[in-house]
Every structure is written in C-alpha cells, then in structure tokens.
Amino acid sequence: MPGSRTVAIAWAVAAKDLAIEWRTKTALLASLVFAVLVLAILFFARDATAVPTLDVAPGALWVTFSFAAMLGLNRAFLLERENHALDGIRLTPASPTALFLGKMLGNLVFVGVVELVSLPLFVLFYDVAIWQGLPVLLLVMALATVGFVAVGTLLSAMVVRTRFSEVMLPVLLLPFLLPPVVSAVQLTWRILAARPLAELSGWLSMLAAFDVIFVVLSVLLFEAILIE
Amino acid sequence: MQSADPPVAVRGLSRRYGGRWVLRDVSLSVAPGEVMLLVGHNGAGKTTLLRVLAGLVRPTRGEVVRCAPPGVVAHHSMLYDALTARENLAFFARLHGVADRGRVPHLLDRLGLAAVADQRIATFSRGMLQRLAIARALLDDPALLLLDEPLNGLDEAATDIVLNVLEERRVRGGAVVVASHQFAELVALATRIGYLVAGRLAALEPLATRNAGQILERYRALARAG
C-alpha cells in the first residue's frame, strides 16, 4: 500500500492538473465536442431499418470514449512541457510512483467527466434502455477506463519529449487499448441486451486482470521514462 | 545546510549529444559556503554542466556525487502559467515535503512578489518569473543552489534582491554554483571562478580580481591557449 507521503504527492499532482484544466478547459472542451461529433456521425451513418441499434451502440460508445479520452491523455504531459515544469518536478524528492499515480488520478477524473457527460448523449442518440443495467455499466466504464488511462498516462510521459507527441500517442496507445476496449464492448452489448449477470463475470474478470497488469507495469516503467 | 560534506563533487565528467562532446573531462567539488562562478561563451557547456550537477542529465562518462537534490534556476521557469505565484510555490513545496506553512509567504515576500502572489504567472514579466523561479529553488532550503543566468531580465532593484538572497545563503553556509556570461554583478559574491572553454574546464581558481574586464581577458587568454 502506498504510504501517506505518496498519497499526499499523488493528490497534489492530480489537484494541480485538474485546477489547470478547470481554468483553461482546453482539453475538456475539445474532448466533449469530439465525443458529441463521433456519437452523431456514427448515429447518422447507420440505416436504422437495416442495422439493429444493439449491433452498433456498444461499439459507438467505446469508440467515442476511447478517442475522446486520447485527446485528454495527450494533454496530460504537455502541461509538464510548458516552461519545462517536468524538470522542476524531477528536482523534488517526490517518488516516481507518487507522480505517476497523481498524473493517472488526474487523467481518470478527466476521462470520467468526459464519459459521464457523453453517456446521456449516447442514450439520447441511440434510445437504449440502460437504467436497469446502469450500475454494471458504470462498473465496466470504471474498469476499462482504469486500464487504458494507466497505459495512456505512461505513454503520454514517454512521447512528450518527441517532436510529434500528439501523433505518437494514438499510434502507440491503440494496440494497448484493444484488450480493455474489446472486453468493454462485449460487456456493454450484454448489458444493453439485458443478459444475465452470470454471462458477464468472465469478461469482467478479464477487464480487472488487464487493469492490474497495466497499472503495475506502468508504475514500474514510469521511473525509467522520467530519466532523460 | 550546515553539513561539512561537499554538496556536489564530479570527477572525469563528460557528456556527448549525438556526435558532439559538450563537456569533456570536468572535475570539480563545491564546498559549503562557496559561491562558484562559471564563465564561458554561449555553447561552452555551462548549462549542460549545471544540468548534470542537478541530476537532470546523466553524464556520458564520469561520476557525480550529490548529497541532496539541489535548488535549480534554469533558462525556463519550471512553473505553470495557469497557476498563481502562490499556487505554484505551494505545489512544489508539497512535492518537496516542506512542512512549514510560512515558507511560501516568506519567500514571496523575500523575493518582492507578495503583492502579486495571487496573480496567474502568465501575466508576469520575465523578471518576476525569474524571481519566482528563485523562490521555487529555495523552497526546501537546499544545501546547493545551481543558477543559470539568474540575473537575466531583472531590473536594478530585483538584481539587488537576488544578490542579497545569494549573499545570505553564502553566509549561512550554503553553496552556490552560478553560470553566466554577464557576470559583472556576480563577481562581488563569488569565491572561486571556473572558466569553461569548449566543454573543458580550462581553469578553476580562487577569484584573483573582481574586475569583470580582467576576468574577460583571462577567459580570452585561456580560449586562445585552447
């Protein structure tokens, strides 16, 4: 378990990132506009008489979530590039684990807000009944988000010093997004189809396993990435 | 800050970027209470040497022994434009584990920034940013301060404030390494001077003169000697 100093530093880093985002709203607005556009385009692109909603809705939801999140993840370490603030952080005795957890926590809140704002829009566009399965759907969203935000935070730190970091992040992140997003799509389809809970447990376990692997590996690799 | 150990010592330090050696075989040790002035033309290796001493860059060859993380003022402020001066310092104070809640207001006051403490630093002038960067570097009262062109952008009053802060630290036993190619104001504080020529520490000696012109002459002579 992380010590109290680790928690305090992680909290300070996350609070700082969220305060900056709240003031500038750059990534939040971009992500929300992007989410609305994707949901609308995918909705109008299908022929509702030929393709059942249930066949497209889960994919549309997770394409929206993952790509909108990517915009925010890209911003996570660009903040630290401003005035070389990352050097200032590296000069403190704060542990890389605490810094990583702080950046990840900030990203989780950011992506969580984007998802929670997009979800009602998704219901509006696709007219799907999610209320009965809402608690499980929220659990799936939380589990999938933790997985790809962990890897996204790590890769964002890795590419921030490269010249084309905005392009590099999606290229590197997409392969890692596949396992959690595929699991989440499968689970969302079953939730929207009101399938029995027993059918979800395997996918849920897989999603939880991805989270553990991704978070542990990201924490372990972050220190090496911090050193120039 | 009262430790008798050298806050930083390096031996045989070299650093290469691509195919170019930016630092070559540099050895030095900084004693507590010492203000070491590093002079050299642009590209002589001053900034790289300070970054290696700070631990921000790994040397290609050689050894660096550092007692604790130093306070660093570099070309960039290492601060966040969207935060206020107070918020910036409070954030870094938390990361340094500074328990004294009075430390941030004290430093803002000491560096002449108390009146603008709650303004976002995006509105700050170069001189205000530089003073805030110095305040950030002093947060945890480090045994060693590494300063790269610390007087850049400062007016006369701000220069006096910074020089007073540095003198105060020297008297209290803190070590300072300061790199500058505009060193006229800094020679009054310095106890030793290092001449960096094309990545080599051509000479490291006690300050024989406080005359900037003579120091420049000495540098030119060392540069000509290669």
Chai-1 contact restraints between the chains, C-beta under 6 A:
chainA,res_idxA,chainB,res_idxB,connection_type,confidence,min_distance_angstrom,max_distance_angstrom,comment,restraint_id
A,I9,B,L95,contact,1.0,0.0,6.0,A-B,restraint_1
A,A12,B,R94,contact,1.0,0.0,6.0,A-B,restraint_2
A,K16,B,F91,contact,1.0,0.0,6.0,A-B,restraint_3
A,I20,B,A82,contact,1.0,0.0,6.0,A-B,restraint_4
A,R23,B,A82,contact,1.0,0.0,6.0,A-B,restraint_5
A,T24,B,A82,contact,1.0,0.0,6.0,A-B,restraint_6
A,N83,B,H76,contact,1.0,0.0,6.0,A-B,restraint_7
A,N83,B,S77,contact,1.0,0.0,6.0,A-B,restraint_8
A,N83,B,M78,contact,1.0,0.0,6.0,A-B,restraint_9
A,N83,B,L79,contact,1.0,0.0,6.0,A-B,restraint_10
A,H84,B,H76,contact,1.0,0.0,6.0,A-B,restraint_11
A,H84,B,M78,contact,1.0,0.0,6.0,A-B,restraint_12
A,A85,B,M78,contact,1.0,0.0,6.0,A-B,restraint_13
A,A85,B,Y80,contact,1.0,0.0,6.0,A-B,restraint_14
A,D87,B,L56,contact,1.0,0.0,6.0,A-B,restraint_15
A,D87,B,M78,contact,1.0,0.0,6.0,A-B,restraint_16
A,G88,B,M78,contact,1.0,0.0,6.0,A-B,restraint_17
A,L91,B,P69,contact,1.0,0.0,6.0,A-B,restraint_18
A,L91,B,V72,contact,1.0,0.0,6.0,A-B,restraint_19
A,T92,B,L95,contact,1.0,0.0,6.0,A-B,restraint_20
A,T92,B,H96,contact,1.0,0.0,6.0,A-B,restraint_21
A,P93,B,P69,contact,1.0,0.0,6.0,A-B,restraint_22
A,A94,B,L95,contact,1.0,0.0,6.0,A-B,restraint_23
A,E228,B,V57,contact,1.0,0.0,6.0,A-B,restraint_24
